Amino acid sequence: VAIAVAPAAQGVGLGRKVLAEVDTMAQAEGRRCIELLTAQIQAGVIRFYEAAGYRIYRRGPAPHGKDRHPRVFMRKTL
């Protein structure tokens, strides 16, 4: 599932609310962690996820192999 906040709506806490809701849904399903990936070039996005409790566990190519942009794989323990 891809989730994003439109640039015009960024900076007002909507992304944090979305992540909090994802946490709530995952916990309700009995999940122990959440994983995501983003493009390595997106330093601001990576910092945003780190501030939300995600940690990098791997860097590498995109799973789909359709482009050369390295990805950052992140995980948050619930």
C-alpha positions in Angstrom: 0.0 0.0 0.0 1.4 3.4 -0.9 0.6 6.3 1.3 1.6 9.9 0.7 0.6 13.4 1.7 0.2 16.0 -1.1 2.9 18.6 -1.0 0.3 21.4 -0.5 -0.9 19.6 2.7 2.5 18.9 4.2 3.8 20.5 7.3 0.6 20.6 9.3 0.8 17.2 11.1 -1.3 15.2 8.6 1.5 12.7 8.0 2.0 12.1 11.7 -1.7 11.5 12.1 -1.6 9.0 9.2 1.3 7.1 10.7 -0.4 7.1 14.1 -3.5 5.6 12.5 -1.4 3.0 10.7 0.2 2.1 14.1 -3.3 1.7 15.7 -4.5 -0.5 12.8 -1.4 -2.7 12.9 -1.6 -3.1 16.7 -5.3 -4.0 16.4 -4.4 -6.7 14.0 -1.7 -8.1 16.4 1.2 -6.9 14.3 4.6 -6.6 16.1 6.2 -4.3 13.6 5.6 -2.1 10.5 8.0 -2.0 7.6 8.3 0.5 4.8 10.6 1.6 2.1 11.4 4.9 0.4 13.9 6.2 -2.1 17.4 6.8 -0.6 17.4 10.2 -2.2 14.5 11.3 -0.1 16.5 12.4 3.0 13.7 14.6 4.4 11.3 11.7 4.2 13.8 9.4 5.9 14.3 11.9 8.7 10.4 12.1 9.1 10.1 8.3 9.4 13.0 8.2 11.9 11.3 10.9 14.0 8.2 8.6 14.0 10.2 5.7 15.4 11.3 3.9 12.2 14.9 2.6 11.9 16.8 1.7 8.8 17.5 -2.0 8.6 18.7 -2.3 5.0 19.6 -0.3 1.9 19.4 -1.7 -1.6 17.7 -1.8 -5.0 14.0 -1.4 -5.4 12.2 -4.8 -5.2 10.5 -4.2 -8.5 13.8 -3.6 -10.3 12.3 -1.1 -12.7 14.7 1.8 -11.7 18.2 2.3 -10.4 17.2 4.5 -7.4 18.4 2.8 -4.2 15.9 2.2 -1.5 16.0 2.5 2.2 14.1 -0.2 4.1 12.8 0.8 7.5 11.1 -0.9 10.4 9.2 0.2 13.5 8.6 -2.1 16.4 5.2 -1.7 17.9 
